[in-house]
Amino acid sequence: MANQLHFGPEDLMRCRFAVSPLWETQEAVRTLARPERYGYHQPWLRRIRQAAAGLDLRPMWLLMPRRGYAPDFFCRAPLGPGPSFDAEIARVRETSAEAAHTDIALALADTPGALESAIGRAMLADPERAVRDLADLLERTWRLLVEPEWPRLRALLDADVAYHSRRLAQVGFERVVGELSPRLRWTDSTLTIEGPVAHHERVLGGQGLVLMPSVFAWPNVVSGYEPPWQPAVVYPARGIGSLWTAAPDAAPAALARLLGRTRADVLCALDGPVGTSTLARRLGLALSSVSGHLKVLRSAGLLTSRRYGHEVLYARTALGIALATGGSSAVIDAGDAADQQ
C-alpha cells in the first residue's frame, strides 16, 4: 500500500524544508516503545535511562499504533523553518476539543485494546483535558530527554536541510525526493510514499509540502496528514551513523581483529550514505579493494545498499552502527509498553 500526494503547479512553489523539535520529541517517545530502533540510539538510551523511568508515557504510547493513524495535533508541521519547542507546544495547547477528539478516536481505534482502556476512555470523555495533559507530557519529555541533546540533533538536522536544499537547486524536486528515501517516488505530479500502511491520498490544493528530516524516525518515512493539518513528509536524516558517537579516525583494534584492518576501516568510514568511489578517495584505497570489502560487509548484514542513478550508496545497518561506534546492548526496556496499555 502507499500514500499519494497529488501536486498542482502552485504546490511545487510552496515546498519547503523545516526542522521540528516537537516532532523529534514525540518520535523519541515512540522510539522508547520500539526495540527495533534501539541499535541506532544506544548512547542516548543509556544517558536518559533514569530520566525516562520517571515519565509515564502510556497515554502517548496508546496514541502511537504500530500501523495506522497517529494524531496530527501533537506532531503537526511547523510554520517556519526552525521554530522553538516553546512555540510549537503553544500551538498544541491551542488545539480545539473537537479536533483532538477526532484525532484521538482514530488513533485509539488502531491500537489494540486502547478504546477499552481506562486511559483511552478518559481521553475521549474529556478531550480538552487530554490536550492539556498530552502537551504537559510532551513538554516534560522535551526538557528531560531531548533538550539536553538538542544542539547535537539540531546540527545534524540543519546539515541535512542545507545539503538537500543545495541538491534541490542543482537537480530539481523530482531527483531530490528520490534521494531522501528509496520509499519516495515522483510520477506525473504525484509523490508516492511506499510502506506498510493503509492507502491514503490527498490533493495538496495549493498548500505545498513541508519536508522534515528526522533522527528518531530513522529509517522510516512518515506522511498522511489529514486536513486541516499542513501536508508534510518526514524522512530519515543523513549522517545518523555518527550522531551519538563520532567514528574514530581508524577502526578500534578489537574490531580490526574481528573484521580485518581494512574492512573495519571501511565500516567506520561510512558516516552516511556513501558511494564506492567516495570511500576509496577518503581511505586512499583502490576502487576494486573498497568494492570487495563493501560486498562482504553487506553480505554479513552490516550494510545496506541502494542504487541512485549510476551509483550504489552504502549505509550502516543498526548492527553495523553498533560495531563501528562501540555500542553495547540497549539498556532501556520498553517491552512492557503494550502490556501497560
N, C-alpha and C positions, 0 to 999 in steps of 0.2 A: 504494500500500500504506500501512499505518498501524500504529502501536502503539495498543493499547487497554488502559486500566487500569480495572478494574471495582471500584467502591466499595461498601462496606456502610455502614450508618448510623454505625458507630463510626469509620470511616476519615475522614469529614469532620471529626470532632472531633480527629483526630490529624494534621491537615495543618499544616505549619509552614514558615517561611522560614529559610534558612541561607546563610551566605557561607563559601566554602571556598578558602583559599589553595592547597591541594593540587590542587583541580580546576583553578584558573587556571594553575598551574604545568604540569600535563600538557597543558592545552589550548594554552598558549604553545608547547610543543614541537610540537604538531600544526600550529600556525599557521606555524611556520618551514618546514614542508613543503607549505604550501598557498598558492601565489602569488596565488590569487584573493582571499585575505584581506589582502594587503599594503596595499591602499588605506585600510583602517581603522586601521592601526597603523604608518604610516611613521615618525613621530618616534621611537617606541620601537625600531623596527628599526634605525634609524641609530645610536641610542645603544648598542645591545647587539651591534653587528656584531662587534667584536673579541672580546668575551667568548664569543659563540656559536661563533666559529670554533675555540675551544679545547675544545669539547664534542663527543664522538662520540655523536650522538643516534640512530644507526642501530638499536640494539635497541628503542628506543621507537617509532621510525617503523615497524618491522616489525610492531608490535602495534597499529597505527592504520590499518586499511584505510579507503579512502575510503567504501566501503559494506560494511556487515557488522558483525561483533562486535568490540568493543574490551574488553579486560579490565576487569572491575569492581573488582578488588582494589586497583589503584593510582589509582582515582578514585572511591572509594566515598563515599556521602553522609555528611556529618559528623554526629556525635552531638548536638552543640549548635548554637546559632545562629551562633557565630563562633569556632570553635576556632583555636588557633595552628597554624602549619605543623608545629612540632615534635610536637604531639600527634597530628596526622594522619599524619605519616610514621611515627610509632611504631606506629600501627595497621597500616600497610602492612607493616612488618617482622614483624608477628605473623602474617601470612598463612601458612596451612599449605601444605606442598609439594603436597598433593593438590588443594586449591582452586586454587593457582597453575597447576598442570599443566593442569587443565581449562580455565581461562581462556586460558592461553597457546595451547593447541592450537586452540581455537575461533578466536582472532584470527589465528593464522598461516594457518589454512585459508582465511580470507577475504582474505589478502594474496597476490597472485600471486608465486610463486617463493619464498615465505618458508619453507615447510616443507623445501625442499631447500637452503636457505642454511646456511652454517656457524653463523651466529649463532642461527638458529632451531633447528637440531638441538641445539646446546649448551644452550639454554634448556629444551628438552623433556627432555634427558638428565639435567639436574640442576636441577629447578625450585626447590629450596631456595636454591641459589646464585643462580639467576635473580632471586628475590625480593630478596636482599641487593644484587645489582648494580643492579637497577632502582631500588630505594629510594635507593641511593647516587647514582645518576644524577639522580633527581628532586631530591634534596637539593642537589646541585651546581647544577642548573638554577635552583632557587629562589634560592639565595644569589647567583648571578651575574646572572640575567636578570629575576627577578620581584621579589625582596625590595626592591631599591632603589626600585622604583616602587610598592610596596605601599600606602603611605599614600594616594597618589592613587587607586589602584584601589579600595582599601577604602572611601574616601569615596564614590565613585560607587556601589558595590555597596550600601553601607549606606543611601544616599539612595533607591535603588530599593526596597529592602525596606521602608523607612519609608513610602514612597508607596503601595506595593501593600498594605501592612498597613492603612493608612487606608482604601484603597478596599475592602478585604475587609470592614471594619466597616460601610462605607457601603452597599455594593451586593450583598455576598454572593459566595460562591465561584463560582457559575456566570458571573457578569459578569466577575469578576476574571480567570479563566483566559482568557477571550476577549480581554482587554486585554493579557495577557502576550505573545501572539503570534497572528497570524491562522492559524497552523497548529494551534492548540489549539481543541478543540470539546467542549462538555459536553452529553451527551444521555442521558437515562434512567439516571443514576448511573454513566455511563461517560465517562471522559476519553479522547478520541481525539487522537493526535498524528499529523498527516498528514506524509508525507515519503517520499523515495525509498529505503525500507528494506523488508526482508522483514517480513511480517505477524508481529506479536508480541502476545500477550495475557497479562495477569496479573491475578489476583484478589488484591486487596491483603490481604484476610483480617485486618483489624484493625490492620495495621502503619501505616496512614496514608501520607502522601506528603510528601516533602521537596521544596520549591520553591527552586531556586537560581538567582539571576541570574548571568550570566557576561559578562565583557568579551571574552575571546578566542574564545568560541564564537559571538559575534555574527556574522551574524543568524540562526544556526541554533537549532533546538530539539533537545535530546538526551534520550532516555529509553531504556527497555528493560532496566533492571537485572534480572538473573535471581536467584531465590532462591539462597543465603540473604541476599543483599545487600538493604539497605533500598531500597524503591522511591523513585525521585526523578525529577524533571523539571527539566532545565537550560534556561533561557530567556534570550533576549538582554536585557541590561541597558539601561535607559533612559539617554539622555544621552551616548552614546558619541561623538557628533559633536564634543563639546567636551572630550573626555577628555584628549588629549595636547597640544593647543594651544587655548587659550581663544579663542573667536570674538571678534574685535575689536568695539568699540562701533559702528564704521562699517566698511563694506567697504573693503578696500585699494583704492588709486587704480587700480592696474592691472586689478583685477577689475571695478571700476566702469566703466572704459573698454571692457572686453570685453562686459559684460552690460548696462550702463546702471546709473546710481547706485541707483535704487530697487530694481531687480531684484536687484542684488548685495546690497543691504541685507537683502532678504527672504531670500536664500540664507544669509547669515551669521547671521541671527537664528534659524534653525532649529537649535537645540541639542538637539533631541529631537523625538519625535512631537508635532506641534502642529497645531491646527485653524486655519482661516482667521480666525475672529473673534478668537482669542487673539493671532495675529500682527498683526492690524490694530490692536488696542489697544496692543500692545508697540511698534509702529513709528509709531503716530499717523497711520495712513493709512486711506483709505476702504476698506470691505469689498470693494467691487467692484474696486478697484485691486489689492489683495492677491490676490484670487481670480484675476484675469487673469495676474498675474505667476507665481503658483504653477502654473497650467496650462502656461505657456510653459516654465518650468523643468522640469516633469515631462516634457513632450514632448521636451526636449533630453537626457533621461536623467540629470538632476542630482538628481531627487527621486523617491521612491516615494510611493504613497498607499494607504490602506486605510480602509474605512468602519467606524466604530464607532458603533452606534446611528444617530442622525440627523446625525452629524458625520463629516467626512472628515479623517483625520490625515495629515500630510505629514512625511516624514523624508528626510534627505540620503542619496544613494547614495554608494558609495566615491569616485566621480568628484566628486560634489558636496562631500564632505568635503575632498578634496584641494584643490579650488579655494577653498573657504571658509577653510581654515586655512593655505594657502600651502604644502601638502605637495609635495615633489618626488618623483621616481621612487624606488621602493623600492631599497634597496641590498643587501638580503640575497638571495643567490641560493641557494635550496634546491632548485633544479630537478634537481640531481643525486641527490636523495634516493632516488628509485626505482631509479636505476642502481646506487647504492651498496648497496641492499638485496640 
